[in-house]
């Protein structure tokens, strides 16, 4: 005769076993995925660091090359500004101050980005 209780227990054990095997596989795949993600993240971090270094070097190179041009323009603006009426001198002074402030802001952002890396 068929023992229903024994068959039900066997079926339950099989189901539990399949559940455990499925959980272990999912856990292994999650570990593999996490490891791949970590490896890719490390590679991206390295590329980002290299890109930051290159951009910082490029910014320094541009600033070095642009400095003589900027000094020449500043000298010409000094002469030009000396010939202007007082109100126009004030406006040019304000504009030059804003330009200097923007330059300092840009430098601090670039230096902050390279320091944060």
C-alpha positions as a printed Julia matrix, in Angstrom:
117×3 Matrix{Float64}:
  0.0     0.0     0.0
  1.12    3.61   -0.64
  2.4     5.42    2.42
  1.17    8.98    1.88
  2.91   10.34    4.96
  6.3     8.95    3.88
  5.87   10.28    0.35
  4.86   13.71    1.68
  7.95   13.79    3.95
 10.2    12.77    1.05
  8.66   15.45   -1.16
  9.15   18.04    1.58
 12.81   17.03    1.99
 13.35   17.26   -1.76
 11.75   20.72   -1.84
 13.88   21.91    1.07
 16.99   20.48   -0.6
 16.16   22.23   -3.89
 15.55   25.47   -1.99
 18.93   25.2    -0.25
 20.7    24.46   -3.54
 18.92   27.4    -5.22
 19.85   29.71   -2.35
 23.5    28.63   -2.49
 23.63   29.22   -6.24
 22.04   32.65   -5.89
 24.47   33.5    -3.09
 27.43   32.39   -5.23
 26.22   34.44   -8.17
 25.74   37.45   -5.91
 29.32   37.04   -4.65
 30.64   36.76   -8.21
 28.66   39.8    -9.28
 29.87   41.78   -6.29
 33.47   40.81   -7.02
 33.13   41.8   -10.69
 31.58   45.09   -9.66
 34.43   45.76   -7.23
 37.0    44.98   -9.9
 35.29   47.25  -12.43
 34.92   49.99   -9.83
 38.64   49.83   -9.07
 39.4    50.12  -12.78
 37.07   53.09  -13.16
 38.58   54.78  -10.11
 42.03   54.33  -11.59
 40.93   55.76  -14.95
 39.27   58.68  -13.18
 42.43   59.4   -11.22
 44.52   59.3   -14.4
 42.06   61.62  -16.15
 42.12   64.06  -13.23
 45.91   64.08  -13.26
 45.98   64.72  -17.01
 43.42   67.53  -16.73
 45.35   69.12  -13.87
 48.58   68.96  -15.88
 46.79   70.37  -18.92
 45.33   73.22  -16.88
 48.78   74.06  -15.48
 50.29   73.95  -18.97
 47.56   76.22  -20.36
 47.99   78.64  -17.47
 51.75   78.74  -17.97
 51.38   79.41  -21.69
 48.59   81.94  -21.19
 50.36   83.95  -18.45
 52.46   86.14  -20.82
 49.36   86.89  -22.9
 47.38   87.77  -19.77
 50.15   90.08  -18.53
 50.26   91.82  -21.93
 46.49   92.32  -21.9
 46.64   93.61  -18.32
 49.29   96.17  -19.28
 47.24   97.35  -22.25
 44.12   97.55  -20.11
 46.03   99.66  -17.57
 46.96  102.15  -20.31
 43.46  102.11  -21.78
 41.84  102.46  -18.37
 44.01  105.5   -17.62
 42.48  107.32  -20.6
 38.86  106.69  -19.61
 36.51  109.03  -17.75
 36.1   108.32  -14.04
 32.8   106.42  -14.28
 34.13  104.22  -17.06
 37.29  103.59  -15.02
 35.13  102.36  -12.15
 33.24   99.97  -14.44
 36.44   98.6   -15.95
 37.9    98.17  -12.46
 34.81   96.25  -11.38
 34.92   94.05  -14.48
 38.61   93.3   -13.95
 37.94   92.47  -10.31
 35.17   90.08  -11.32
 37.51   88.45  -13.85
 40.2    88.0   -11.18
 37.63   86.54   -8.79
 36.44   84.09  -11.46
 40.02   83.09  -12.14
 40.7    82.47   -8.44
 37.44   80.51   -8.17
 38.36   78.34  -11.14
 41.84   77.7    -9.77
 40.49   76.73   -6.36
 37.98   74.34   -7.95
 40.69   72.72  -10.05
 43.02   72.47   -7.09
 40.2    71.14   -4.91
 39.33   68.46   -7.46
 42.93   67.31   -7.75
 43.39   67.38   -3.96
 40.18   65.38   -3.4
 41.38   62.64   -5.73
